[in-house]
Amino acid sequence: MRFQPNLSAKEKALQINLDTSIYGSFAEIGAGQETAANFFKAGGASGTIAKTMSAYDMSFSDAIYGSEKSGRYVCEPRLLKMLKKEYGLLEKRLPHKAESTRFFAFANTVEALNFKRTNQGRGWLGVQFQLNPKKRSNLCVIHVSLKDNDSILQQEALGIIGVNLIHSCFYLNDQPEELLNSLIDGLSNHRIEVDYFKLSGPDFDHVDNRLFSLKLVKNGLTKATMFGPDGSVLQPSEVLYKKNILVMRGRFRPVTLVNLDMLECGFSYFKNEIGSNEDIIEIAELTLSNLYLKDEEGKINEKDFLDRVDILCSLGKTVLITNYKEFYKLTEYLSKISRKGKIKVLLGVYNLLSIFDESYYQDLRGGVLEAMGTLFSNNVDFYVYPSLKKDSDELLMCDNLEIPAKMEYLYKHLIENNKIEQLFGCKTENLNIISDTVIDMIKKGKEGWEKMVPEKVAKSVKEKCLFDYPCPVQ
């Protein structure tokens, strides 16, 4: 039975129930106990469901899946344990079905709004599944944030996205972007956000999950996604929870010696302030507006995106891709997921000037003052890197920056209260390095750009012909 577009969750569940080749089990922990219910309500569930279970109490859950050293039950390791256990039981107990059946195990571990509404709903969902009988299984894992302000609505949304996930794994596995977009069928990004997606297994060796993560942001399923120094896809709230964050926004096309010095200088200040470098995470952040370049056919240049991520990761940096054009939205997002951690925003002095431009805040009722209240919240401060004055060798710094007259008192208040701090001891001899100039030199094959970027970057550009570097024709 082929996929039909615009199906409701009930229709998708029924389509799976009537597909005699699909058979599996459901294990749902915590608030997410609605997915299996959708299959029962659709009818014909006996053709699909081998078993359903819910282990709400932690002691029962530990007895089945083992305990969690971290003490957190809503986490990816817990989900993976559940899937491994339940899928293994299918193979062990149903060998007579293996010849003609595509097995699957669905699991989730979820926290919905509690009675006192002191938490934020979120959860991990996953499917371990076969595309062909007797073949090795694949794995699809997602993390969701629940936006409804009612626990019943959150549970309803979880049931829908659970059905969507199972359905798309079986019927849209050859259409990756459609698979991704179908996850919120029957919902909207105002109700649920998918901020992590990973598809792996023998049938998906060709898949680059970094592109999936980029499309999560591009297609509006989430506002941010993250990659570790090893290039792996990360879930931001898991990585940044209670961490101190040093974040620098840039195009990083390419990474220059100035970019590296900014991070090194900012990290040194941060380490001295808290007395340790533990729990400090350096983040190189790119917004969509800085990320997208069109290719000759007018399509998004995904290769350019991957090139920049690869370079940043090779330098040991964690990369954050966001759709937060305004700085205050970025700091609000980071504050919310880091909870009690300190956040230092690292930026050049000209970017600091743009923060005091009122035109950026015309859509806010409180204008610039509302934005500043978010931008410089209790745990957020700014480190400012010097620049050269235009057409001059004179340094432009916080103390000689010309702020609009009506913003002077606010600016002075932020300086005096250490919400804005000038960085000293930086390598000012590199301030004449401009990324646009470097890119132009790379494209034209001019000599000298290699001295403006880290050695690793120069090597990668030449070996992989990045950023239109004119490599010899093979």
Long-range contacts (C-beta under 8 A, 24 or more apart in sequence): 2-171, 3-171, 3-172, 7-167, 7-185, 8-186, 9-38, 9-159, 9-160, 9-163, 9-164, 9-185, 9-186, 10-38, 10-41, 10-42, 11-42, 12-163, 12-164, 12-167, 12-185, 13-38, 13-39, 13-41, 13-42, 13-163, 13-167, 14-42, 14-43, 14-44, 15-167, 15-171, 16-48, 16-166, 16-167, 16-170, 17-42, 17-43, 17-44, 17-45, 17-47, 17-48, 18-44, 18-47, 19-47, 19-48, 19-170, 20-47, 21-100, 21-101, 21-102, 21-133, 22-48, 22-101, 22-102, 22-104, 22-170, 23-47, 23-48, 23-49, 23-50, 23-90, 23-94, 23-97, 23-101, 23-102, 23-103, 23-104, 24-48, 24-49, 24-50, 24-90, 24-103, 24-104, 24-105, 24-106, 24-129, 25-49, 25-50, 25-51, 25-52, 25-53, 25-86, 25-89, 25-90, 25-104, 25-105, 25-106, 26-51, 26-52, 26-53, 26-105, 26-106, 26-107, 27-52, 27-53, 27-54, 27-55, 27-82, 27-85, 27-86, 27-105, 27-106, 27-107, 27-108, 28-52, 28-53, 28-54, 28-107, 28-108, 28-110, 29-54, 29-55, 29-56, 29-61, 29-73, 29-78, 29-82, 29-107, 29-108, 29-109, 29-110, 30-56, 30-73, 30-74, 30-108, 30-109, 30-110, 30-111, 30-112, 30-123, 31-110, 31-111, 31-112, 31-121, 31-123, 31-151, 31-154, 31-155, 31-158, 32-108, 32-109, 32-110, 32-112, 32-123, 32-125, 32-155, 32-158, 32-159, 32-162, 33-155, 34-155, 34-156, 34-158, 34-159, 34-162, 35-106, 35-108, 35-158, 35-159, 35-162, 35-163, 35-166, 36-106, 37-159, 38-159, 38-160, 38-162, 38-163, 39-163, 50-90, 50-94, 51-86, 51-89, 73-109, 74-109, 74-110, 74-111, 74-122, 74-123, 74-124, 75-109, 75-124, 75-238, 76-124, 76-141, 76-143, 76-235, 76-238, 78-109, 78-124, 79-107, 79-108, 79-109, 79-124, 79-125, 79-126, 79-141, 80-126, 80-141, 82-107, 82-109, 82-126, 83-107, 83-126, 83-127, 83-128, 83-139, 84-128, 86-128, 87-128, 87-137, 98-133, 98-134, 99-133, 99-134, 100-133, 101-133, 102-129, 102-130, 102-131, 102-132, 102-133, 102-170, 103-129, 103-130, 103-137, 104-128, 104-129, 104-130, 104-166, 104-169, 104-170, 105-129, 106-162, 106-165, 106-166, 108-158, 108-162, 110-158, 112-146, 112-151, 112-154, 112-155, 112-158, 113-146, 113-148, 113-149, 113-150, 113-151, 113-154, 114-151, 117-149, 120-145, 120-146, 121-145, 121-146, 121-147, 121-148, 121-151, 121-154, 122-146, 122-237, 123-158, 125-158, 125-161, 125-162, 125-165, 126-165, 127-165, 127-166, 127-169, 129-166, 129-169, 129-170, 131-170, 131-173, 131-203, 135-202, 135-203, 136-201, 136-202, 137-201, 138-169, 138-199, 138-200, 138-201, 138-202, 138-203, 138-204, 139-198, 139-199, 139-200, 139-201, 140-165, 140-169, 140-197, 140-198, 140-199, 140-200, 141-196, 141-197, 141-198, 142-183, 142-194, 142-196, 142-197, 142-198, 143-194, 143-195, 143-196, 143-235, 143-237, 143-238, 144-192, 144-193, 144-194, 144-195, 145-192, 145-193, 145-195, 145-222, 145-237, 146-191, 146-192, 147-189, 147-190, 147-191, 147-192, 147-193, 148-191, 148-192, 153-191, 157-187, 157-191, 157-192, 160-185, 160-186, 160-187, 161-187, 161-192, 161-194, 173-203, 173-204, 176-207, 176-212, 177-215, 177-219, 180-212, 180-215, 180-216, 180-219, 180-221, 181-219, 181-221, 183-221, 184-221, 189-220, 189-221, 189-222, 193-221, 193-222, 193-223, 194-221, 194-222, 195-221, 195-222, 195-223, 195-224, 195-225, 195-235, 195-236, 195-237, 196-225, 196-233, 196-234, 196-235, 197-233, 198-233, 208-306, 209-233, 210-306, 210-309, 211-302, 211-305, 211-306, 213-321, 214-291, 214-302, 214-305, 214-321, 217-288, 217-321, 217-322, 217-323, 218-288, 218-300, 220-323, 223-322, 223-323, 223-324, 223-333, 224-320, 224-321, 224-322, 224-323, 224-324, 224-333, 225-320, 225-321, 226-283, 226-318, 226-319, 226-320, 226-321, 227-309, 227-313, 227-318, 227-319, 227-321, 228-313, 228-318, 229-313, 229-316, 229-317, 229-318, 230-313, 231-309, 231-310, 231-313, 234-318, 236-320, 236-337, 237-337, 239-281, 239-318, 240-281, 240-334, 240-337, 240-338, 240-341, 241-337, 241-338, 241-339, 242-279, 242-338, 242-339, 242-340, 242-341, 243-279, 243-280, 243-281, 243-338, 243-341, 244-270, 244-274, 244-279, 244-280, 244-281, 244-338, 244-341, 244-342, 244-343, 244-344, 245-280, 245-281, 245-283, 245-334, 245-338, 245-341, 245-342, 245-343, 245-344, 246-270, 246-280, 246-281, 246-282, 246-283, 246-344, 246-346, 247-283, 247-285, 247-320, 247-330, 247-334, 247-343, 247-344, 247-345, 247-346, 248-282, 248-283, 248-284, 248-285, 248-345, 248-346, 248-347, 249-285, 249-286, 249-287, 249-290, 249-327, 249-330, 249-345, 249-347, 249-351, 250-284, 250-285, 250-286, 250-290, 251-286, 251-290, 251-435, 252-284, 252-286, 252-308, 252-311, 252-312, 253-304, 253-308, 253-435, 253-439, 253-467, 254-308, 254-311, 254-435, 254-438, 254-439, 254-442, 254-453, 254-457, 254-461, 254-466, 254-467, 255-311, 255-312, 255-315, 255-453, 255-454, 255-457, 256-430, 256-433, 256-435, 256-438, 256-452, 256-453, 257-427, 257-430, 257-433, 257-452, 257-453, 257-454, 258-430, 258-431, 258-433, 259-284, 260-315, 260-454, 261-385, 261-426, 261-427, 261-430, 262-346, 262-348, 262-385, 262-423, 262-426, 263-317, 263-346, 265-383, 265-385, 265-423, 265-425, 265-426, 266-344, 266-346, 266-383, 266-385, 266-423, 268-425, 269-344, 269-383, 269-421, 269-423, 270-342, 270-344, 270-383, 274-342, 279-341, 281-318, 282-317, 282-318, 283-317, 283-318, 283-319, 283-320, 284-312, 284-317, 284-318, 284-319, 284-320, 285-319, 285-320, 285-321, 285-322, 285-330, 286-319, 286-320, 286-321, 286-322, 287-321, 287-322, 287-323, 287-324, 287-325, 288-321, 288-322, 288-323, 288-325, 289-325, 291-321, 304-467, 307-464, 307-466, 307-467, 310-460, 311-456, 311-457, 311-460, 311-466, 314-456, 314-460, 315-454, 315-456, 315-457, 326-360, 326-361, 326-371, 327-355, 327-375, 328-371, 328-372, 328-374, 328-375, 329-374, 331-374, 331-375, 331-377, 331-380, 332-374, 332-377, 334-380, 335-377, 335-379, 335-380, 338-379, 340-379, 341-379, 342-379, 342-381, 343-379, 343-380, 343-381, 344-380, 344-381, 344-382, 344-383, 345-380, 345-381, 345-382, 345-383, 346-382, 346-383, 346-385, 347-382, 347-383, 347-384, 347-385, 348-384, 348-385, 348-386, 348-387, 349-384, 349-385, 349-386, 349-387, 349-396, 349-397, 349-398, 349-401, 350-387, 350-396, 352-382, 352-384, 352-398, 352-401, 352-420, 353-401, 353-402, 353-403, 356-403, 356-404, 356-407, 356-410, 356-411, 357-404, 358-404, 368-407, 372-410, 376-414, 376-419, 380-419, 381-418, 381-419, 381-420, 381-421, 382-419, 382-420, 382-421, 383-421, 383-423, 384-420, 384-421, 384-422, 384-423, 385-423, 385-426, 386-422, 386-423, 386-426, 386-428, 386-431, 387-431, 388-431, 388-432, 395-428, 395-431, 397-422, 398-422, 439-467, 442-466, 442-467, 442-468, 442-469, 443-467, 443-468, 443-469, 443-470, 444-470, 445-469, 445-470
